[in-house]
Amino acid sequence: MLKSGDIFADVPERLADEETKILAANPGAVVERIVSTGQASPPGFWCDQPSPEWVIVLQGEAGLSIEGEPGPRSLKTGDWLELPAHRRHRVEWTSADPPTVWLAVHWRSGGAN
Amino acid sequence: MLKSGDIFADVPERLADEETKILAANPGAVVERIVSTGQASPPGFWCDQPSPEWVIVLQGEAGLSIEGEPGPRSLKTGDWLELPAHRRHRVEWTSADPPTVWLAVHWRSGGAN
């Protein structure tokens, strides 16, 4: 039985916290759907990840700050970027209506997970 | 300089062959954009890949046959599926107007490319 689905199905309209679902996981990388309904990173919090991430906005809009850049990037539907390992970043804002649907690929070093 | 872009930018309207662009490549997996404008797999050709692939249609529509299934799957925008290694498959048809935009994650065994 193949794993399959519609990324725009079952998107919650209101969430207390971001929702993350793993769509595919094989040694080396994981594919996730992330839904945000207005969430942002906590004030002063920067995300520092040990491995690279590739992320695209598939619905909605978001603001993303990346360490070393002069201001947040505005991401609209279709915009993607690659975050190298340990490049600190934070989500400044996400759209709630419609919810923001992200697709993320997280590499896993060592070929595990 | 971060790598970034808009996946719906610079989508060619007519192509002699499918167009594949690597958006991100790190040990373990590669992220690609594939654009089809009506292309299909050659008659009788089945694709047999040594490692898993996760694929989603982000624009347009396509028909995908998977060995062992009774008929082709119709994929519309947002539909995704995971193809295990060596699960044979073929593209039966793709929409030309609008062009079909696929996002594919190809795992690479051994953590190398």
Backbone of each chain as ProteinMPNN parsed JSONL, in Angstrom:
{"seq_chain_A": "MLKSGDIFADVPERLADEETKILAANPGAVVERIVSTGQASPPGFWCDQPSPEWVIVLQGEAGLSIEGEPGPRSLKTGDWLELPAHRRHRVEWTSADPPTVWLAVHWRSGGAN", "coords_chain_A": {"N_chain_A": [[0.844, -1.191, 0.0], [0.771, 2.05, -1.061], [1.909, 5.084, 0.429], [-0.023, 7.967, 0.372], [-1.663, 11.122, -0.379], [-3.539, 14.209, -0.014], [-2.215, 17.291, 0.126], [-3.58, 19.535, 0.846], [-5.769, 18.709, 2.178], [-7.721, 18.261, 5.137], [-6.754, 20.455, 6.586], [-6.342, 22.148, 9.48], [-8.367, 24.81, 10.821], [-8.051, 26.459, 13.009], [-5.535, 26.555, 15.389], [-3.907, 25.723, 18.447], [-1.188, 25.462, 18.59], [1.446, 25.272, 16.138], [1.036, 22.688, 13.697], [2.548, 19.664, 12.947], [3.085, 17.201, 10.515], [4.472, 14.146, 9.607], [5.157, 13.218, 6.378], [6.715, 11.581, 4.833], [9.419, 9.455, 5.552], [12.648, 8.539, 5.332], [15.915, 7.002, 5.535], [18.194, 9.616, 5.78], [16.575, 11.83, 5.107], [13.569, 13.674, 5.935], [10.185, 14.341, 5.114], [7.862, 16.845, 5.723], [4.6, 18.15, 6.524], [3.651, 21.311, 7.582], [1.397, 23.183, 9.439], [0.34, 26.412, 10.08], [-1.534, 28.76, 11.933], [-1.427, 31.575, 12.23], [0.539, 31.492, 14.105], [3.751, 32.356, 15.536], [7.323, 32.459, 16.033], [8.375, 32.362, 19.455], [8.941, 35.489, 21.217], [12.21, 36.678, 20.789], [13.198, 34.15, 20.404], [15.28, 32.02, 18.528], [15.61, 29.677, 15.961], [17.794, 27.015, 15.766], [19.188, 24.695, 13.885], [20.58, 21.402, 13.545], [20.966, 20.362, 11.024], [20.488, 20.738, 7.414], [17.585, 22.452, 6.051], [14.926, 22.488, 3.729], [12.381, 24.551, 2.608], [9.027, 25.357, 1.673], [6.322, 27.569, 0.992], [3.056, 26.591, 0.619], [0.474, 27.354, 0.812], [-1.144, 30.338, 1.813], [0.691, 32.885, 3.641], [3.829, 34.072, 4.959], [6.182, 35.464, 7.316], [9.643, 35.483, 7.58], [12.485, 35.622, 9.499], [15.983, 35.751, 9.081], [19.079, 35.13, 10.388], [21.475, 37.648, 10.087], [20.391, 38.881, 7.919], [18.878, 41.94, 6.718], [16.176, 42.407, 7.306], [12.923, 40.827, 7.872], [11.998, 38.231, 5.544], [9.295, 38.219, 3.267], [7.211, 35.638, 2.572], [5.352, 34.234, 0.024], [2.768, 32.138, -1.418], [4.344, 29.495, -3.013], [6.919, 30.375, -2.715], [10.216, 29.429, -1.86], [12.969, 28.348, 0.178], [16.344, 27.49, 1.117], [17.682, 26.493, 4.119], [20.755, 26.474, 5.515], [22.518, 24.186, 7.732], [22.495, 25.169, 11.108], [21.999, 27.819, 10.475], [20.594, 30.442, 11.862], [17.163, 31.191, 12.447], [13.841, 32.648, 12.47], [10.265, 32.504, 12.735], [8.321, 35.179, 11.934], [5.695, 35.905, 11.488], [2.565, 34.382, 10.513], [0.006, 33.656, 8.114], [-3.438, 33.435, 9.044], [-5.82, 33.119, 7.789], [-6.081, 32.388, 4.643], [-5.065, 29.367, 6.459], [-1.541, 28.869, 6.921], [0.255, 26.729, 4.918], [3.014, 24.789, 4.981], [5.622, 23.049, 3.325], [8.194, 20.995, 4.291], [11.536, 19.853, 4.024], [13.648, 18.012, 5.891], [16.934, 17.351, 6.306], [18.8, 14.574, 7.567], [21.568, 14.003, 9.365], [24.046, 11.463, 9.014], [22.436, 9.54, 8.017], [20.483, 8.362, 9.523], [17.272, 8.044, 11.26]], "CA_chain_A": [[0.0, 0.0, 0.0], [1.567, 3.28, -1.12], [1.463, 6.246, 1.206], [-0.41, 9.053, -0.517], [-2.623, 12.032, 0.232], [-3.724, 15.551, -0.587], [-1.597, 18.146, 1.142], [-4.516, 20.581, 1.246], [-6.897, 18.093, 2.89], [-7.634, 18.222, 6.599], [-5.97, 21.566, 7.138], [-7.137, 22.742, 10.566], [-8.573, 26.258, 10.658], [-7.507, 27.143, 14.187], [-4.654, 25.678, 16.146], [-3.211, 26.331, 19.589], [0.224, 25.458, 18.193], [1.745, 24.702, 14.82], [0.832, 21.243, 13.563], [3.52, 19.039, 12.045], [2.816, 15.81, 10.164], [5.498, 13.533, 8.759], [4.564, 12.611, 5.187], [7.623, 10.533, 4.36], [10.66, 9.404, 6.331], [13.597, 7.513, 4.913], [17.251, 7.393, 5.987], [18.764, 10.755, 5.069], [15.711, 13.024, 5.087], [12.161, 13.552, 6.312], [9.306, 15.326, 4.486], [6.813, 17.196, 6.683], [3.665, 19.26, 6.319], [3.49, 22.133, 8.782], [0.293, 24.134, 9.32], [0.344, 27.504, 11.063], [-2.726, 29.612, 11.822], [-1.106, 32.827, 12.91], [1.644, 31.333, 15.062], [5.077, 32.902, 15.252], [8.292, 32.022, 17.037], [8.298, 33.187, 20.663], [9.835, 36.652, 21.166], [13.609, 36.432, 21.134], [13.61, 32.774, 20.114], [15.823, 31.701, 17.205], [15.709, 28.243, 15.711], [19.145, 26.631, 15.333], [19.027, 23.275, 13.561], [21.864, 20.758, 13.266], [21.081, 19.894, 9.634], [19.813, 21.662, 6.509], [16.142, 22.355, 5.819], [14.374, 23.148, 2.547], [10.994, 24.816, 2.976], [8.232, 26.105, 0.698], [4.955, 27.906, 1.405], [2.124, 26.081, -0.402], [-0.79, 28.087, 0.971], [-0.989, 31.407, 2.797], [1.879, 33.74, 3.599], [4.568, 34.072, 6.219], [7.376, 36.297, 7.428], [10.728, 34.678, 8.134], [13.754, 36.323, 9.722], [17.163, 34.902, 8.977], [20.202, 35.831, 11.008], [22.399, 38.265, 9.149], [19.665, 39.623, 6.888], [18.472, 43.23, 7.291], [14.802, 42.368, 7.793], [12.253, 39.567, 7.539], [11.529, 37.945, 4.195], [7.886, 37.869, 3.114], [7.061, 34.46, 1.715], [3.995, 33.979, -0.456], [2.607, 30.799, -1.966], [5.314, 29.123, -4.038], [8.282, 30.794, -2.352], [10.982, 28.411, -1.142], [14.369, 28.66, 0.479], [17.118, 26.446, 1.786], [18.371, 26.964, 5.317], [21.879, 25.6, 5.87], [22.601, 23.8, 9.137], [22.902, 26.19, 12.088], [21.664, 29.2, 10.107], [19.5, 30.753, 12.794], [15.998, 31.806, 11.795], [12.61, 32.652, 13.272], [9.035, 32.851, 12.023], [7.803, 36.432, 12.513], [4.227, 35.879, 11.41], [1.973, 33.49, 9.51], [-1.401, 33.982, 7.862], [-4.413, 32.544, 9.677], [-6.954, 32.957, 6.879], [-6.106, 30.95, 4.934], [-3.925, 28.855, 7.219], [-0.283, 28.723, 6.184], [0.683, 25.341, 4.741], [4.42, 24.674, 4.604], [6.223, 21.736, 3.113], [9.595, 21.087, 4.714], [12.417, 18.685, 3.941], [14.726, 18.085, 6.886], [17.974, 16.324, 6.163], [19.237, 13.972, 8.829], [22.943, 13.581, 9.151], [24.334, 10.088, 9.392], [21.568, 8.578, 7.341], [19.543, 7.734, 10.459], [15.895, 8.591, 11.324]], "C_chain_A": [[0.884, 1.248, 0.0], [1.011, 4.313, -0.162], [1.153, 7.374, 0.233], [-1.417, 9.948, 0.185], [-2.724, 13.321, -0.554], [-3.238, 16.532, 0.467], [-2.543, 19.233, 1.64], [-5.757, 20.024, 1.952], [-6.639, 18.165, 4.396], [-6.688, 19.273, 7.151], [-6.81, 22.212, 8.231], [-7.231, 24.26, 10.416], [-8.038, 27.065, 11.836], [-6.709, 26.145, 14.999], [-4.079, 26.437, 17.335], [-1.718, 26.463, 19.268], [0.329, 24.975, 16.761], [1.498, 23.199, 14.825], [1.826, 20.693, 12.553], [3.13, 17.584, 11.798], [3.935, 15.306, 9.273], [4.81, 12.823, 7.605], [5.419, 11.472, 4.657], [8.905, 10.607, 5.183], [11.488, 8.241, 5.833], [14.966, 7.943, 5.414], [17.792, 8.54, 5.137], [17.911, 11.996, 5.094], [14.27, 12.657, 5.429], [11.384, 14.659, 5.62], [8.131, 15.57, 5.426], [5.858, 18.224, 6.102], [3.528, 19.992, 7.643], [2.349, 23.104, 8.52], [0.402, 25.145, 10.456], [-0.929, 28.317, 10.847], [-2.49, 30.892, 12.619], [0.047, 32.721, 13.896], [2.921, 32.032, 14.572], [6.037, 32.305, 16.276], [8.155, 32.915, 18.27], [9.286, 34.356, 20.57], [11.261, 36.279, 21.586], [14.105, 35.038, 20.819], [14.12, 32.64, 18.693], [15.994, 30.203, 17.093], [17.084, 27.936, 15.127], [19.141, 25.127, 15.13], [20.35, 22.651, 13.135], [22.038, 20.307, 11.818], [20.255, 20.796, 8.732], [18.31, 21.403, 6.423], [15.815, 23.079, 4.519], [12.897, 23.338, 2.81], [10.314, 25.654, 1.905], [6.866, 26.388, 1.317], [4.013, 27.458, 0.285], [0.738, 26.698, -0.286], [-0.53, 29.164, 2.01], [0.304, 32.18, 2.603], [2.544, 33.723, 4.966], [5.721, 35.059, 6.147], [8.45, 35.512, 8.163], [11.972, 35.544, 8.283], [14.896, 35.333, 9.706], [18.348, 35.704, 9.481], [21.134, 36.397, 9.938], [21.707, 39.027, 8.041], [19.048, 40.879, 7.518], [17.035, 43.242, 7.825], [14.158, 41.072, 7.391], [11.961, 39.445, 6.047], [10.028, 37.681, 4.249], [7.799, 36.72, 2.127], [5.6, 34.309, 1.336], [3.945, 32.558, -1.023], [3.584, 30.555, -3.117], [6.741, 29.496, -3.69], [8.958, 29.718, -1.513], [12.346, 28.974, -0.785], [15.013, 27.484, 1.181], [17.873, 27.066, 2.948], [19.52, 26.009, 5.616], [21.83, 25.24, 7.365], [23.103, 24.983, 9.962], [22.719, 27.635, 11.604], [20.413, 29.574, 10.897], [18.382, 31.521, 12.09], [14.815, 31.784, 12.752], [11.429, 33.051, 12.395], [8.454, 34.087, 12.7], [6.283, 36.463, 12.528], [3.797, 34.851, 10.374], [0.524, 33.909, 9.314], [-2.293, 32.95, 8.553], [-5.562, 32.23, 8.723], [-6.504, 33.338, 5.476], [-4.942, 30.541, 5.828], [-2.696, 28.746, 6.325], [0.085, 27.241, 6.133], [2.106, 25.355, 4.205], [4.725, 23.222, 4.248], [7.701, 21.886, 3.453], [10.306, 19.767, 4.485], [13.539, 18.924, 4.941], [15.717, 16.964, 6.601], [18.355, 15.817, 7.547], [20.643, 13.474, 8.614], [23.115, 12.133, 9.628], [23.414, 9.069, 8.769], [20.611, 7.87, 8.284], [18.222, 8.504, 10.461], [15.116, 8.233, 10.083]], "O_chain_A": [[1.649, 1.477, 0.937], [-0.2, 4.409, 0.037], [1.969, 7.7, -0.629], [-1.963, 9.578, 1.225], [-2.095, 13.502, -1.597], [-3.785, 16.596, 1.568], [-2.343, 19.79, 2.72], [-6.68, 20.77, 2.282], [-5.497, 18.134, 4.854], [-5.916, 19.008, 8.073], [-7.874, 22.764, 7.949], [-6.297, 24.909, 9.945], [-7.623, 28.213, 11.677], [-7.159, 25.03, 15.259], [-3.799, 27.633, 17.249], [-1.076, 27.45, 19.629], [-0.59, 24.346, 16.236], [1.723, 22.523, 15.83], [1.932, 21.199, 11.436], [2.879, 16.829, 12.737], [4.305, 15.96, 8.297], [3.983, 11.937, 7.816], [4.899, 10.508, 4.096], [9.409, 11.692, 5.47], [11.063, 7.088, 5.908], [15.173, 9.124, 5.692], [17.838, 8.44, 3.911], [18.439, 13.108, 5.102], [13.821, 11.526, 5.247], [11.858, 15.793, 5.541], [7.479, 14.627, 5.874], [6.25, 19.064, 5.293], [3.317, 19.379, 8.689], [2.333, 23.778, 7.49], [0.535, 24.785, 11.625], [-1.35, 28.535, 9.711], [-3.236, 31.235, 13.537], [0.486, 33.724, 14.459], [3.125, 32.256, 13.379], [5.609, 31.715, 17.268], [7.85, 34.101, 18.141], [10.332, 34.242, 19.932], [11.47, 35.642, 22.619], [15.297, 34.759, 20.948], [13.469, 33.095, 17.752], [16.466, 29.545, 18.02], [17.487, 28.52, 14.121], [19.095, 24.368, 16.098], [21.149, 23.287, 12.449], [23.134, 19.911, 11.422], [19.408, 21.545, 9.219], [17.831, 20.299, 6.683], [16.357, 24.148, 4.239], [12.215, 22.389, 3.197], [10.925, 26.539, 1.305], [6.322, 25.572, 2.061], [4.153, 27.89, -0.859], [-0.078, 26.572, -1.199], [0.207, 28.945, 2.971], [0.926, 32.131, 1.542], [1.924, 33.407, 5.981], [6.173, 35.437, 5.067], [8.205, 34.948, 9.229], [12.453, 36.128, 7.312], [14.797, 34.228, 10.24], [18.582, 36.83, 9.04], [21.525, 35.698, 9.003], [22.361, 39.75, 7.29], [18.733, 40.886, 8.708], [16.723, 44.028, 8.72], [14.752, 40.285, 6.655], [11.709, 40.444, 5.372], [9.542, 37.006, 5.156], [8.257, 36.823, 0.989], [4.721, 34.262, 2.197], [4.963, 31.87, -1.094], [3.633, 31.326, -4.075], [7.68, 28.989, -4.303], [8.365, 29.167, -0.585], [12.81, 29.95, -1.375], [14.349, 26.618, 1.75], [18.609, 28.039, 2.782], [19.28, 24.846, 5.94], [21.174, 25.921, 8.154], [24.018, 25.699, 9.557], [23.217, 28.568, 12.234], [19.318, 29.081, 10.626], [18.634, 32.385, 11.249], [14.784, 31.012, 13.711], [11.568, 33.823, 11.446], [8.131, 34.058, 13.888], [5.666, 36.981, 13.459], [4.56, 34.495, 9.476], [-0.108, 34.447, 10.223], [-1.96, 31.768, 8.639], [-6.202, 31.185, 8.842], [-6.539, 34.522, 5.139], [-3.955, 31.267, 5.946], [-2.811, 28.553, 5.114], [0.21, 26.584, 7.167], [2.369, 25.867, 3.117], [4.146, 22.294, 4.813], [8.373, 22.792, 2.961], [9.748, 18.697, 4.724], [14.279, 19.903, 4.85], [15.374, 15.783, 6.651], [18.247, 16.525, 8.548], [20.88, 12.612, 7.767], [22.413, 11.665, 10.524], [23.587, 7.867, 8.965], [19.986, 6.882, 7.899], [18.075, 9.497, 9.748], [13.949, 8.604, 9.959]]}, "seq_chain_B": "MLKSGDIFADVPERLADEETKILAANPGAVVERIVSTGQASPPGFWCDQPSPEWVIVLQGEAGLSIEGEPGPRSLKTGDWLELPAHRRHRVEWTSADPPTVWLAVHWRSGGAN", "coords_chain_B": {"N_chain_B": [[24.869, 33.652, 1.091], [21.613, 32.775, 0.783], [20.004, 30.065, -0.905], [17.146, 30.561, -2.801], [13.768, 30.908, -4.09], [10.936, 31.132, -6.365], [8.68, 28.715, -6.894], [6.837, 28.706, -8.901], [7.738, 30.449, -10.753], [9.177, 31.262, -13.939], [8.218, 29.049, -15.36], [8.282, 27.031, -18.063], [6.274, 27.188, -21.045], [6.009, 25.493, -23.217], [7.63, 22.519, -23.936], [10.157, 20.42, -25.288], [11.021, 18.183, -23.981], [10.529, 16.866, -20.675], [11.426, 19.098, -18.014], [13.936, 19.3, -15.627], [14.923, 20.689, -12.578], [17.357, 21.058, -10.117], [16.701, 21.954, -6.872], [17.639, 21.833, -4.305], [20.35, 20.162, -2.815], [21.679, 17.866, -0.745], [23.759, 15.658, 1.219], [22.136, 12.589, 1.219], [19.583, 13.29, 0.222], [17.815, 14.809, -2.542], [16.169, 17.694, -3.778], [13.875, 18.43, -6.272], [12.481, 20.403, -8.955], [10.121, 19.544, -11.359], [8.987, 20.068, -14.597], [6.345, 19.419, -16.755], [4.881, 19.43, -19.96], [2.652, 18.092, -21.126], [4.06, 15.817, -21.638], [4.684, 12.253, -21.492], [5.59, 9.021, -20.167], [7.561, 6.989, -22.367], [5.898, 4.63, -24.582], [5.356, 1.518, -23.055], [7.503, 1.853, -21.378], [8.815, 1.594, -18.123], [9.61, 3.151, -15.095], [12.221, 2.45, -12.946], [13.536, 2.848, -9.959], [16.449, 3.126, -7.86], [16.166, 4.073, -5.296], [13.986, 5.578, -2.777], [11.266, 7.811, -3.687], [9.55, 10.86, -3.156], [6.729, 12.559, -4.208], [4.896, 15.392, -5.392], [2.143, 17.025, -6.944], [2.109, 20.318, -7.903], [1.021, 22.127, -9.582], [-1.331, 21.941, -12.223], [-2.218, 18.734, -13.668], [-1.93, 15.137, -13.591], [-1.468, 11.765, -14.801], [-0.649, 8.738, -13.321], [0.763, 5.613, -13.495], [1.154, 2.742, -11.5], [2.98, -0.079, -10.82], [1.185, -3.032, -10.287], [-1.155, -1.865, -9.5], [-4.644, -1.413, -10.33], [-5.31, 0.498, -12.29], [-4.36, 3.698, -13.787], [-3.478, 6.339, -11.476], [-5.139, 9.411, -10.979], [-3.722, 12.471, -10.549], [-4.16, 15.488, -8.933], [-3.627, 19.016, -8.326], [-1.853, 19.301, -5.373], [-1.93, 16.659, -4.648], [-0.046, 13.957, -3.387], [2.445, 11.355, -3.288], [4.322, 8.527, -2.098], [6.896, 6.754, -3.497], [8.229, 3.691, -3.1], [11.625, 2.361, -3.213], [12.442, 0.822, -6.271], [9.795, 0.358, -6.931], [7.971, 0.03, -9.643], [6.917, 2.436, -12.046], [5.008, 4.657, -14.199], [4.515, 7.645, -16.112], [1.465, 8.475, -17.341], [0.092, 10.574, -18.526], [0.269, 14.176, -18.747], [-0.824, 17.456, -17.842], [-0.894, 20.163, -20.182], [-1.724, 22.736, -20.231], [-2.703, 24.33, -17.612], [0.952, 24.066, -17.51], [2.335, 21.128, -15.978], [3.531, 21.156, -12.759], [5.764, 19.58, -10.799], [6.956, 18.646, -7.578], [9.717, 16.963, -6.388], [11.237, 14.688, -4.137], [14.143, 12.996, -3.97], [15.564, 10.335, -2.46], [18.914, 9.437, -1.608], [20.836, 6.681, -1.463], [23.269, 5.704, 0.954], [24.042, 8.181, 1.647], [25.432, 9.751, -0.083], [25.736, 11.466, -3.254]], "CA_chain_B": [[23.68, 33.887, 0.256], [20.711, 31.62, 0.796], [19.319, 29.709, -2.139], [15.708, 30.742, -2.648], [13.091, 31.138, -5.361], [9.484, 30.948, -6.46], [8.576, 27.49, -7.696], [5.956, 28.947, -10.045], [8.38, 31.401, -11.666], [9.947, 30.699, -15.048], [7.709, 27.744, -15.804], [8.154, 27.078, -19.525], [4.924, 26.829, -21.52], [6.118, 24.358, -24.133], [8.923, 21.865, -23.808], [10.341, 19.193, -26.072], [11.118, 17.116, -22.981], [10.413, 17.293, -19.285], [12.545, 19.902, -17.508], [14.212, 19.043, -14.214], [15.881, 21.602, -11.943], [17.665, 20.728, -8.725], [16.511, 23.126, -6.005], [18.488, 21.653, -3.122], [21.03, 18.865, -2.814], [22.543, 17.616, 0.405], [23.924, 14.212, 1.347], [20.945, 11.871, 1.681], [18.39, 13.549, -0.588], [17.824, 15.918, -3.493], [14.843, 18.255, -4.048], [13.824, 18.847, -7.674], [11.249, 20.798, -9.629], [9.982, 18.938, -12.683], [7.896, 20.657, -15.366], [5.903, 18.647, -17.917], [3.856, 20.137, -20.75], [1.99, 17.083, -21.943], [4.902, 14.619, -21.803], [4.357, 11.006, -20.803], [6.655, 8.031, -20.354], [7.442, 6.296, -23.663], [5.076, 3.417, -24.507], [6.016, 0.312, -22.555], [8.62, 2.156, -20.469], [8.538, 1.721, -16.7], [10.724, 3.74, -14.344], [12.604, 1.607, -11.807], [14.554, 3.665, -9.288], [17.116, 2.378, -6.789], [15.909, 4.642, -3.963], [12.613, 6.089, -2.701], [10.94, 9.152, -4.179], [8.285, 11.448, -2.706], [6.408, 13.497, -5.279], [3.627, 16.104, -5.253], [1.784, 17.906, -8.054], [1.843, 21.665, -7.365], [0.228, 22.846, -10.583], [-1.729, 21.042, -13.294], [-2.731, 17.403, -13.341], [-1.16, 14.075, -14.233], [-1.873, 10.381, -14.585], [0.53, 7.953, -12.951], [0.528, 4.178, -13.302], [2.071, 2.12, -10.553], [2.905, -1.534, -11.016], [0.385, -3.745, -9.296], [-2.435, -1.188, -9.277], [-5.535, -1.771, -11.428], [-5.319, 1.519, -13.342], [-3.595, 4.89, -13.402], [-4.0, 7.319, -10.522], [-5.218, 10.804, -11.428], [-3.178, 13.364, -9.526], [-4.471, 16.907, -9.122], [-2.794, 19.894, -7.511], [-1.86, 18.989, -3.947], [-1.826, 15.211, -4.411], [1.323, 13.47, -3.23], [2.604, 9.939, -2.955], [5.693, 8.069, -1.888], [7.242, 5.566, -4.282], [9.383, 2.975, -2.536], [12.664, 1.955, -4.168], [12.148, -0.277, -7.204], [8.372, 0.218, -7.27], [7.94, 0.514, -11.02], [5.832, 3.386, -12.3], [5.147, 5.418, -15.435], [3.627, 8.792, -16.269], [0.58, 8.209, -18.489], [-0.219, 11.846, -19.162], [0.404, 15.386, -17.924], [-1.512, 18.611, -18.434], [-0.021, 21.13, -20.86], [-2.266, 24.076, -19.998], [-1.354, 24.829, -17.344], [1.997, 23.053, -17.383], [2.348, 20.375, -14.726], [4.707, 21.415, -11.93], [5.975, 18.561, -9.766], [8.091, 18.739, -6.673], [10.13, 15.589, -6.077], [12.36, 14.444, -3.24], [14.786, 11.716, -4.261], [16.577, 9.919, -1.491], [20.138, 8.863, -2.183], [21.36, 5.743, -0.474], [24.669, 5.874, 1.314], [24.292, 9.557, 2.054], [26.176, 10.492, -1.101], [24.975, 11.703, -4.478]], "C_chain_B": [[22.809, 32.632, 0.258], [20.191, 31.341, -0.599], [17.823, 29.84, -1.904], [15.09, 30.989, -4.009], [11.591, 30.977, -5.227], [9.274, 29.762, -7.408], [7.693, 27.674, -8.932], [6.531, 29.982, -11.019], [9.106, 30.633, -12.77], [9.516, 29.275, -15.386], [7.533, 27.818, -17.315], [6.774, 26.598, -19.973], [4.929, 25.648, -22.468], [7.519, 23.809, -24.046], [8.98, 20.664, -24.729], [10.396, 17.981, -25.137], [10.846, 17.703, -21.602], [11.639, 18.11, -18.877], [12.717, 19.636, -16.015], [15.241, 20.035, -13.71], [16.105, 21.156, -10.507], [17.56, 21.996, -7.889], [17.387, 23.048, -4.765], [19.087, 20.261, -3.173], [21.943, 18.804, -1.607], [22.708, 16.11, 0.521], [22.652, 13.579, 1.903], [19.724, 12.086, 0.828], [18.573, 14.796, -1.45], [16.381, 16.368, -3.702], [14.858, 18.825, -5.466], [12.467, 19.442, -8.021], [11.246, 20.164, -11.007], [8.792, 19.598, -13.362], [7.624, 19.768, -16.576], [4.846, 19.48, -18.635], [3.21, 19.147, -21.712], [2.814, 15.816, -22.131], [4.336, 13.427, -21.025], [5.56, 10.085, -20.95], [6.475, 7.371, -21.718], [6.606, 5.019, -23.508], [5.885, 2.222, -24.021], [7.149, 0.567, -21.585], [8.128, 2.267, -19.032], [9.799, 2.233, -16.015], [10.986, 2.894, -13.104], [13.78, 2.287, -11.13], [15.145, 2.934, -8.089], [16.822, 2.909, -5.387], [14.525, 5.293, -3.955], [12.483, 7.499, -3.282], [9.622, 9.58, -3.544], [7.964, 12.54, -3.716], [5.036, 14.112, -5.037], [3.402, 16.932, -6.518], [1.408, 19.269, -7.466], [1.091, 22.545, -8.349], [-0.122, 21.837, -11.67], [-2.206, 19.697, -12.773], [-1.903, 16.37, -14.102], [-1.79, 12.724, -13.956], [-0.634, 9.534, -14.377], [0.127, 6.5, -12.756], [1.594, 3.608, -12.388], [1.883, 0.617, -10.653], [2.102, -2.179, -9.894], [-0.948, -3.09, -9.009], [-3.309, -1.392, -10.51], [-5.572, -0.748, -12.568], [-4.548, 2.729, -12.879], [-4.287, 5.694, -12.308], [-4.056, 8.671, -11.205], [-4.747, 11.682, -10.287], [-3.54, 14.8, -9.871], [-3.549, 17.715, -8.208], [-2.96, 19.56, -6.023], [-1.708, 17.513, -3.646], [-0.371, 14.774, -4.374], [1.311, 11.959, -3.036], [4.079, 9.62, -2.805], [5.893, 6.779, -2.662], [8.432, 4.879, -3.631], [10.404, 2.649, -3.621], [12.166, 0.774, -4.993], [10.653, -0.54, -7.398], [8.181, 0.858, -8.639], [6.717, 1.388, -11.273], [6.069, 4.068, -13.642], [4.133, 6.554, -15.466], [2.786, 8.553, -17.516], [0.256, 9.485, -19.256], [0.065, 12.982, -18.186], [-0.351, 16.512, -18.621], [-0.484, 19.548, -19.062], [-0.468, 22.56, -20.556], [-3.19, 24.018, -18.797], [-0.33, 23.695, -17.348], [1.902, 22.355, -16.015], [3.657, 20.673, -13.997], [4.719, 20.385, -10.812], [7.097, 19.024, -8.839], [8.44, 17.318, -6.273], [11.288, 15.602, -5.091], [12.877, 13.048, -3.57], [15.799, 11.419, -3.165], [17.771, 9.329, -2.227], [20.74, 7.949, -1.151], [22.835, 6.013, -0.23], [25.034, 7.296, 1.7], [25.097, 10.349, 1.047], [25.256, 10.802, -2.273], [25.699, 11.084, -5.65]], "O_chain_B": [[23.223, 31.57, -0.206], [19.963, 32.262, -1.384], [17.289, 29.302, -0.934], [15.801, 31.25, -4.979], [11.055, 30.725, -4.148], [9.649, 29.816, -8.579], [7.782, 26.904, -9.889], [5.878, 30.346, -11.997], [9.582, 29.516, -12.566], [10.348, 28.411, -15.662], [6.711, 28.597, -17.798], [6.183, 25.713, -19.355], [3.964, 24.886, -22.521], [8.49, 24.563, -24.079], [7.981, 19.974, -24.931], [9.89, 16.905, -25.456], [10.93, 18.915, -21.409], [12.751, 17.848, -19.336], [11.766, 19.735, -15.241], [16.297, 20.213, -14.317], [15.151, 20.906, -9.77], [18.239, 22.988, -8.158], [17.824, 24.071, -4.237], [18.412, 19.296, -3.533], [22.87, 19.603, -1.474], [21.895, 15.356, -0.014], [22.154, 13.997, 2.949], [18.897, 11.183, 0.701], [19.357, 15.693, -1.14], [15.475, 15.54, -3.792], [15.743, 19.605, -5.82], [11.44, 19.05, -7.468], [12.235, 20.233, -11.737], [7.711, 19.684, -12.78], [8.536, 19.41, -17.321], [4.026, 20.146, -18.003], [3.218, 19.332, -22.929], [2.333, 14.845, -22.714], [3.612, 13.585, -20.042], [6.447, 10.34, -21.764], [5.344, 7.211, -22.178], [6.601, 4.399, -22.444], [6.975, 1.955, -24.527], [7.707, -0.374, -21.022], [7.143, 2.952, -18.756], [10.909, 1.799, -16.32], [10.079, 2.65, -12.308], [14.89, 2.302, -11.663], [14.44, 2.212, -7.384], [17.185, 2.274, -4.397], [13.953, 5.534, -5.018], [13.448, 8.259, -3.356], [8.696, 8.781, -3.407], [8.825, 13.355, -4.046], [4.126, 13.448, -4.543], [4.347, 17.472, -7.093], [0.503, 19.367, -6.637], [0.578, 23.6, -7.974], [0.691, 20.975, -12.005], [-2.549, 19.546, -11.6], [-1.265, 16.676, -15.109], [-2.547, 12.559, -13.0], [0.316, 9.601, -15.158], [-0.747, 6.194, -11.945], [2.774, 3.944, -12.488], [0.764, 0.11, -10.578], [2.317, -1.905, -8.713], [-1.795, -3.685, -8.343], [-2.79, -1.53, -11.618], [-5.844, -1.119, -13.71], [-4.124, 2.8, -11.725], [-5.515, 5.728, -12.222], [-3.133, 9.044, -11.929], [-5.303, 11.643, -9.19], [-3.259, 15.271, -10.973], [-2.789, 17.154, -7.418], [-4.073, 19.543, -5.498], [-1.391, 17.14, -2.517], [0.433, 15.168, -5.219], [0.294, 11.37, -2.669], [4.952, 10.329, -3.305], [5.136, 5.823, -2.494], [9.532, 5.432, -3.615], [10.081, 2.661, -4.809], [11.548, -0.152, -4.468], [10.283, -1.563, -7.973], [8.225, 2.081, -8.774], [5.626, 1.112, -10.776], [7.185, 4.063, -14.163], [3.036, 6.44, -14.919], [3.321, 8.44, -18.619], [0.159, 9.477, -20.483], [0.097, 12.787, -16.971], [-0.494, 16.514, -19.844], [0.629, 19.71, -18.561], [0.338, 23.489, -20.621], [-4.364, 23.684, -18.952], [-0.682, 22.524, -17.209], [1.443, 22.941, -15.035], [4.745, 20.472, -14.537], [3.806, 20.327, -9.988], [8.043, 19.693, -9.254], [7.567, 16.551, -5.867], [12.202, 16.42, -5.196], [12.155, 12.057, -3.466], [16.764, 12.158, -2.972], [17.641, 8.792, -3.327], [21.119, 8.398, -0.069], [23.548, 6.492, -1.111], [26.182, 7.586, 2.038], [25.417, 11.511, 1.295], [24.088, 10.414, -2.253], [25.226, 11.169, -6.783]]}, "name": "protein", "num_of_chains": 2, "seq": "MLKSGDIFADVPERLADEETKILAANPGAVVERIVSTGQASPPGFWCDQPSPEWVIVLQGEAGLSIEGEPGPRSLKTGDWLELPAHRRHRVEWTSADPPTVWLAVHWRSGGANMLKSGDIFADVPERLADEETKILAANPGAVVERIVSTGQASPPGFWCDQPSPEWVIVLQGEAGLSIEGEPGPRSLKTGDWLELPAHRRHRVEWTSADPPTVWLAVHWRSGGAN"}
